[in-house]
Amino acid sequence: MIKFTDVTKRYGSIAAIDHLSLEIADSGIYCLLGRNGAGKTTLMKLLAGHIAASGGEISVDGKPVSPGHMPENVNFIENGSVQFNKRISELIDIAAELQEDFDRGFAYEMMKRFDLNPNKKFKQLSFGMRTMLNTIITLSNNSGAILLDEPTLGFDAIMRDQFNNLLLESYQAIPRVIMVSTHLIDEIEKVTERLIIIDQGRLLFEAGIDEIDEKAYTLSGTTAAVLPLLGGLNCIGQTMVGSLVAAHIYGERIAPPEGVSIDRMSLQDFFIYLVGGKSHE
């Protein structure tokens, strides 16, 4: 159980996290979304005990979290993290020595799949491959919670697809909380089970992907046909082109009348309309 209770983190006069409350009770792959500066990395650092909250309480399995009480079963890797400039095989050995339940077999299997030469040193790797190595080392630790901050930066399309497969295989082998912060929304939709959106340091939305799939949709047609339908609906945005309108809805589905179409809304569009704006012409 991960629990944030009225948590605030200030840097001077700026609240990076602002009275945020959140509970994560079940294992799963969680996607953490937010605009740049929304507080995603700060939230992860707080949960890992790397920084102290300015107010409120954070706990993991009922135990308080702080820099003086870092949770043993939470493993966080920040984008751009560096390793000692040793051979990859040596870095795996070091991780295995430091982490009692480190899965060396999984690490080597993933290294082989991603063509990571065990004899290469860390600084000889491209930025993307350094990130992949860090991710493999992190996922090979059988912690109860894994936090990955923008893990696919520097990846090409093939590597991103392989990364999503890696996440699934790791989770299927050891069900736990895997939280991924990313801007590549439609790609992570393929593997994530729940979505957490924060905005300006506050929790804006949290729900399962199945629920979003059911409730997020777009009504399209002429303004004369669509606008009268919106009374009582939760319209999170509109796109207008001349006399045509697309109304983006989050809520119970309706049966549209003739001349109005209903379409699925992508996760990326849902995020954009929920966080970014109301009307577009």
Backbone torsions as a table, in degrees:
resi	resn	phi	psi	omega
1	MET	NA	122.9	174.5
2	ILE	-106.5	132.7	-176.0
3	LYS	-141.6	124.0	169.8
4	PHE	-107.3	126.6	179.3
5	THR	-122.3	105.7	176.9
6	ASP	50.4	49.0	-173.7
7	VAL	-86.6	134.5	175.2
8	THR	-128.6	140.0	172.4
9	LYS	-131.5	117.7	-178.9
10	ARG	-110.2	142.0	167.6
11	TYR	-116.5	95.7	-172.8
12	GLY	66.8	-124.4	-179.1
13	SER	-89.5	-3.2	-176.5
14	ILE	-95.6	128.1	176.5
15	ALA	-95.0	102.0	177.5
16	ALA	-71.6	-36.1	171.6
17	ILE	-124.7	129.5	-168.6
18	ASP	-126.8	95.8	176.2
19	HIS	52.0	53.0	-176.8
20	LEU	-93.9	131.2	174.1
21	SER	-123.3	133.8	-176.0
22	LEU	-158.0	138.7	174.6
23	GLU	-124.8	133.5	173.5
24	ILE	-122.9	107.0	-173.4
25	ALA	-101.0	-23.9	-171.6
26	ASP	-116.6	154.1	173.1
27	SER	-65.0	155.1	178.8
28	GLY	159.3	168.6	173.9
29	ILE	-97.0	114.8	-176.0
30	TYR	-106.2	132.8	175.3
31	CYS	-100.2	122.8	179.0
32	LEU	-101.3	115.4	-176.9
33	LEU	-117.6	152.7	175.3
34	GLY	175.6	157.8	177.1
35	ARG	-68.7	166.5	175.0
36	ASN	-55.6	130.9	180.0
37	GLY	83.2	7.6	-178.2
38	ALA	-72.7	-20.9	179.1
39	GLY	114.5	13.1	-175.5
40	LYS	-62.7	-50.9	-178.5
41	THR	-65.4	-38.6	178.2
42	THR	-61.5	-42.1	178.6
43	LEU	-59.7	-44.2	-179.6
44	MET	-65.4	-41.9	179.5
45	LYS	-64.3	-37.1	176.6
46	LEU	-63.8	-45.4	-178.7
47	LEU	-64.0	-35.2	179.8
48	ALA	-80.9	-7.7	-179.3
49	GLY	79.8	16.5	-179.9
50	HIS	-77.4	-25.9	176.5
51	ILE	-135.2	160.7	-177.8
52	ALA	-97.4	143.4	174.6
53	ALA	-73.6	150.2	175.5
54	SER	-83.1	-20.7	178.6
55	GLY	-167.2	162.3	-179.0
56	GLY	85.1	-173.8	-175.9
57	GLU	-133.4	141.9	174.9
58	ILE	-124.9	135.0	177.9
59	SER	-141.2	150.1	173.5
60	VAL	-126.6	120.8	-177.0
61	ASP	53.7	38.4	176.0
62	GLY	82.9	-4.1	-179.0
63	LYS	-102.0	133.6	-178.3
64	PRO	-66.2	146.9	-178.0
65	VAL	-113.8	134.5	175.9
66	SER	-165.2	170.1	176.7
67	PRO	-57.4	-26.1	176.6
68	GLY	-85.5	-12.8	179.4
69	HIS	-137.2	68.4	-179.4
70	MET	-73.7	132.5	-177.8
71	PRO	-68.4	130.0	-178.2
72	GLU	-70.1	-25.6	-174.1
73	ASN	-101.6	20.8	174.4
74	VAL	-120.7	126.2	-178.2
75	ASN	-120.8	118.2	-175.7
76	PHE	-116.3	134.4	173.8
77	ILE	-128.3	121.1	-179.7
78	GLU	-88.0	145.4	178.0
79	ASN	-57.3	135.3	179.2
80	GLY	86.0	6.5	178.2
81	SER	-60.1	141.7	-178.3
82	VAL	-110.0	157.0	176.8
83	GLN	-117.1	167.3	170.1
84	PHE	-58.1	146.6	-178.6
85	ASN	-80.6	67.1	178.1
86	LYS	-115.6	169.2	176.6
87	ARG	-62.6	151.1	-178.3
88	ILE	-57.1	-41.8	-179.7
89	SER	-61.2	-36.6	178.8
90	GLU	-69.4	-37.6	178.2
91	LEU	-64.8	-37.9	176.0
92	ILE	-63.8	-42.6	179.3
93	ASP	-62.5	-41.3	179.3
94	ILE	-63.5	-44.3	179.6
95	ALA	-62.2	-39.7	-180.0
96	ALA	-66.4	-35.0	178.8
97	GLU	-71.3	-34.5	-176.6
98	LEU	-82.8	-23.4	-174.9
99	GLN	-119.9	113.5	-170.0
100	GLU	-58.7	-39.3	-175.7
101	ASP	-105.2	28.6	179.0
102	PHE	-64.3	133.5	-177.6
103	ASP	-94.8	88.2	-176.9
104	ARG	-63.5	-36.8	-179.6
105	GLY	-62.2	-44.1	178.1
106	PHE	-62.7	-42.1	-178.9
107	ALA	-60.9	-45.6	-178.1
108	TYR	-71.3	-33.8	177.3
109	GLU	-64.0	-42.1	180.0
110	MET	-70.8	-37.1	176.3
111	MET	-58.6	-42.6	179.9
112	LYS	-65.6	-41.9	-177.9
113	ARG	-64.1	-36.0	-177.3
114	PHE	-97.6	15.6	174.8
115	ASP	56.0	40.6	175.5
116	LEU	-87.9	114.3	-179.9
117	ASN	-72.3	115.4	-176.2
118	PRO	-62.4	-17.3	-179.1
119	ASN	-90.9	-8.3	178.1
120	LYS	-76.1	145.9	175.7
121	LYS	-86.7	158.6	-173.3
122	PHE	-55.9	-44.5	-176.1
123	LYS	-73.2	-10.3	176.3
124	GLN	-83.1	-9.2	-177.6
125	LEU	-85.9	151.2	171.9
126	SER	-68.0	166.0	179.5
127	PHE	-58.0	-43.7	-179.2
128	GLY	-63.1	-40.8	-178.8
129	MET	-73.2	-30.4	173.3
130	ARG	-63.1	-43.3	178.7
131	THR	-62.8	-41.7	179.2
132	MET	-63.3	-42.3	178.6
133	LEU	-61.2	-45.5	178.8
134	ASN	-59.7	-40.0	-180.0
135	THR	-66.5	-42.8	179.2
136	ILE	-61.5	-44.2	179.4
137	ILE	-62.1	-41.3	-179.2
138	THR	-66.3	-45.4	-178.4
139	LEU	-71.5	-19.5	178.0
140	SER	-78.3	-13.1	173.5
141	ASN	-83.6	124.6	-174.2
142	ASN	-83.1	42.5	178.3
143	SER	-66.4	158.2	179.0
144	GLY	-73.2	-21.9	179.0
145	ALA	-142.7	131.2	178.3
146	ILE	-117.4	128.3	-179.5
147	LEU	-117.1	119.8	-176.7
148	LEU	-119.9	117.9	-176.1
149	ASP	-100.8	109.5	-178.8
150	GLU	47.7	56.7	-173.0
151	PRO	-72.1	-12.0	-175.7
152	THR	-106.2	10.0	175.4
153	LEU	-63.2	131.9	-178.4
154	GLY	89.0	-0.9	179.2
155	PHE	-90.8	143.2	169.3
156	ASP	-83.7	177.7	-174.5
157	ALA	-60.0	-38.4	-179.2
158	ILE	-67.5	-43.6	179.4
159	MET	-64.3	-36.8	178.9
160	ARG	-65.1	-39.5	177.0
161	ASP	-64.8	-42.1	177.8
162	GLN	-64.3	-38.0	178.2
163	PHE	-61.2	-43.4	179.2
164	ASN	-61.9	-38.8	176.1
165	ASN	-64.7	-38.6	178.2
166	LEU	-61.6	-43.6	178.0
167	LEU	-58.8	-47.3	-178.6
168	LEU	-62.1	-45.3	-179.0
169	GLU	-64.1	-40.9	178.4
170	SER	-63.2	-43.2	-178.9
171	TYR	-68.7	-39.7	179.3
172	GLN	-65.4	-34.3	178.1
173	ALA	-71.5	-40.4	-178.9
174	ILE	-138.9	93.2	177.0
175	PRO	-60.7	129.9	-178.1
176	ARG	-166.8	-175.2	174.9
177	VAL	-86.1	119.9	171.3
178	ILE	-119.7	113.8	-179.0
179	MET	-107.2	124.9	-176.2
180	VAL	-120.7	120.9	172.1
181	SER	-93.1	128.1	-176.3
182	THR	-156.7	158.6	170.9
183	HIS	-103.7	-7.9	-178.7
184	LEU	-90.0	76.8	-165.9
185	ILE	-68.2	-49.3	-175.1
186	ASP	-65.8	-27.3	179.3
187	GLU	-75.2	-42.1	-178.8
188	ILE	-71.4	-19.5	178.1
189	GLU	-58.1	-26.8	-177.8
190	LYS	-67.4	-23.7	-173.6
191	VAL	-122.6	-20.8	-174.6
192	THR	-76.6	153.1	179.6
193	GLU	-108.2	-30.1	-179.5
194	ARG	-137.8	152.5	-177.1
195	LEU	-119.5	132.7	174.3
196	ILE	-121.3	123.8	178.1
197	ILE	-116.6	128.0	172.8
198	ILE	-117.9	149.0	-179.3
199	ASP	-143.7	125.7	-178.1
200	GLN	52.0	40.7	175.3
201	GLY	80.5	2.0	-177.8
202	ARG	-116.4	150.1	176.3
203	LEU	-71.8	120.4	-179.2
204	LEU	-99.8	-34.9	-171.6
205	PHE	-161.8	142.9	173.8
206	GLU	-152.5	123.3	-179.2
207	ALA	-165.5	167.0	176.4
208	GLY	-78.4	151.5	179.8
209	ILE	-61.2	-37.3	179.2
210	ASP	-61.5	-39.2	179.3
211	GLU	-66.1	-41.5	178.6
212	ILE	-64.4	-42.4	179.0
213	ASP	-57.2	-37.2	-177.3
214	GLU	-77.8	-38.2	-169.7
215	LYS	-99.4	-18.0	-178.8
216	ALA	-94.6	117.0	-177.9
217	TYR	-153.0	168.5	-178.6
218	THR	-124.2	131.7	173.6
219	LEU	-101.6	126.2	-176.4
220	SER	-126.3	141.4	177.7
221	GLY	165.6	-163.4	177.1
222	THR	-72.5	154.2	178.2
223	THR	-58.9	-36.2	-179.2
224	ALA	-64.5	-30.9	-178.6
225	ALA	-88.1	-35.3	-172.5
226	VAL	-87.2	-45.6	-172.5
227	LEU	-58.0	-38.2	178.0
228	PRO	-64.4	-18.0	-178.9
229	LEU	-80.7	-14.5	-168.3
230	LEU	-81.2	-12.9	178.0
231	GLY	-61.3	122.8	-179.1
232	GLY	87.7	-8.3	177.1
233	LEU	-94.5	151.4	177.5
234	ASN	-88.6	88.9	-178.6
235	CYS	-87.2	116.4	-176.6
236	ILE	-97.7	-2.0	177.7
237	GLY	175.9	158.0	177.6
238	GLN	-136.8	144.3	173.4
239	THR	-122.7	121.9	-175.3
240	MET	-118.2	134.0	174.9
241	VAL	-132.9	103.1	-177.1
242	GLY	61.2	-123.5	-179.1
243	SER	-91.7	4.3	-179.9
244	LEU	-102.6	149.0	180.0
245	VAL	-141.2	143.6	170.3
246	ALA	-117.0	116.5	-179.4
247	ALA	-102.3	124.9	-174.3
248	HIS	-99.1	119.4	-168.3
249	ILE	-117.0	142.4	166.8
250	TYR	-127.1	111.1	-179.0
251	GLY	162.4	-163.8	-179.9
252	GLU	-64.5	141.4	-180.0
253	ARG	-76.0	148.0	175.1
254	ILE	-115.1	164.0	174.0
255	ALA	-92.0	107.0	-175.2
256	PRO	-71.4	148.8	177.6
257	PRO	-74.3	171.9	178.1
258	GLU	-58.9	136.0	-179.8
259	GLY	95.0	-7.4	176.8
260	VAL	-118.6	125.7	179.5
261	SER	-99.0	153.4	177.5
262	ILE	-123.6	129.0	-175.9
263	ASP	-133.1	153.1	175.8
264	ARG	-65.9	142.4	174.9
265	MET	-100.0	130.7	178.3
266	SER	-67.2	157.6	179.1
267	LEU	-61.5	-37.7	179.8
268	GLN	-64.9	-44.5	178.2
269	ASP	-64.5	-39.1	177.6
270	PHE	-57.8	-46.3	179.0
271	PHE	-61.9	-45.8	-177.9
272	ILE	-60.4	-46.8	-176.9
273	TYR	-73.0	-34.3	180.0
274	LEU	-69.4	-39.4	-173.9
275	VAL	-99.1	-38.5	-163.2
276	GLY	-95.7	-25.1	-175.0
277	GLY	-179.9	168.4	-176.9
278	LYS	-106.9	-55.5	-174.8
279	SER	-125.5	143.2	179.2
280	HIS	-135.1	129.3	-179.8
281	GLU	-118.6	NA	NA
